[in-house]
Amino acid sequence: MQHIFVVHGMRRGKQNLALKTFVEDMLKDFPLKFEVAFIESVEDSVEDVIERDIQKGIRYFKIQPLLIFSASHYLEDLPNLMDSFKRKYEDITFDYGDVLGTHTNVEHYIEERLKNYEVNDSAIVLVAHGNKRFSDADDELKEVVSKLNHDNLYPMMLYGELNIDKVLPPIAKRHEEIIIVPLFLYDGYLVNKIKKIISNMELNNQITYTEAINFHPILREIVYDRFNHMKKYEVTHV
């Protein structure tokens, strides 16, 4: 059996090494041997890691994506990859874990983040990646918002129906102060992209950003729980 934790990563560069180190450090107490694989990388890609292990004789894989919400990578890319392997090797078995952002502890994490800020009448905007073709991530983020006990709480995405250009201007007209909570694994390229987009909008608001998750200790609890409740993956993509 092989345990694989899947992260998005970058196609090339030192970012992947740093990300792998972060993941390994976060999971240093994990009791079983595991590997870290990347969706977007020319090195240690999910496909290469699985193929390498298959050649070593491994036939049972437990795949836990370290993705916040469901979008193309979770709903399409990884399932297509697993389907491809199952067609190629009939004796291969996969277990597949749920995304992280729908876990109850995410609500606790957000509440903890907001304790450090004077919320008052500020707008609280939860922002995640999103996707133009899949609305699942939008629905999941809306569900998180509905469970939090705060007024003036809004879901927003970098991409898709809830994108920044559509969602943020009306919020900015209603609230002088805006607190933005990035639901990303770490403060990296995508968080910086969000900040740049918002900066270019030249809003006359006081905008405060909380940290991204940055492998907060609660994330480890979520990952472990997701890993322990994986389901057997069945081929769904022909």
Rosetta blueprint (number, residue, H / E / L):
1 M L
2 Q E
3 H E
4 I E
5 F E
6 V E
7 V E
8 H L
9 G L
10 M L
11 R L
12 R L
13 G L
14 K L
15 Q H
16 N H
17 L H
18 A H
19 L H
20 K H
21 T H
22 F H
23 V H
24 E H
25 D H
26 M H
27 L L
28 K L
29 D L
30 F L
31 P L
32 L L
33 K L
34 F E
35 E E
36 V E
37 A E
38 F E
39 I L
40 E L
41 S L
42 V L
43 E L
44 D L
45 S E
46 V H
47 E H
48 D H
49 V H
50 I H
51 E H
52 R H
53 D H
54 I H
55 Q H
56 K L
57 G L
58 I L
59 R L
60 Y E
61 F E
62 K E
63 I E
64 Q E
65 P E
66 L L
67 L L
68 I L
69 F L
70 S L
71 A L
72 S H
73 H H
74 Y H
75 L H
76 E H
77 D H
78 L H
79 P H
80 N H
81 L H
82 M H
83 D H
84 S H
85 F H
86 K H
87 R H
88 K H
89 Y L
90 E L
91 D L
92 I L
93 T E
94 F E
95 D E
96 Y E
97 G L
98 D L
99 V L
100 L L
101 G L
102 T L
103 H L
104 T H
105 N H
106 V H
107 E H
108 H H
109 Y H
110 I H
111 E H
112 E H
113 R H
114 L H
115 K L
116 N L
117 Y L
118 E L
119 V L
120 N L
121 D L
122 S L
123 A E
124 I E
125 V E
126 L E
127 V E
128 A E
129 H L
130 G L
131 N L
132 K L
133 R L
134 F L
135 S L
136 D H
137 A H
138 D H
139 D H
140 E H
141 L H
142 K H
143 E H
144 V H
145 V H
146 S H
147 K H
148 L L
149 N L
150 H L
151 D L
152 N L
153 L E
154 Y E
155 P E
156 M E
157 M E
158 L L
159 Y L
160 G L
161 E L
162 L L
163 N E
164 I H
165 D H
166 K H
167 V H
168 L H
169 P H
170 P H
171 I H
172 A H
173 K H
174 R H
175 H L
176 E L
177 E E
178 I E
179 I E
180 I E
181 V E
182 P E
183 L L
184 F L
185 L L
186 Y L
187 D L
188 G L
189 Y H
190 L H
191 V H
192 N H
193 K H
194 I H
195 K H
196 K H
197 I H
198 I H
199 S H
200 N H
201 M L
202 E L
203 L L
204 N L
205 N L
206 Q E
207 I E
208 T E
209 Y E
210 T L
211 E L
212 A L
213 I L
214 N L
215 F L
216 H L
217 P H
218 I H
219 L H
220 R H
221 E H
222 I H
223 V H
224 Y H
225 D H
226 R H
227 F H
228 N H
229 H L
230 M L
231 K E
232 K E
233 Y L
234 E L
235 V L
236 T L
237 H L
238 V L
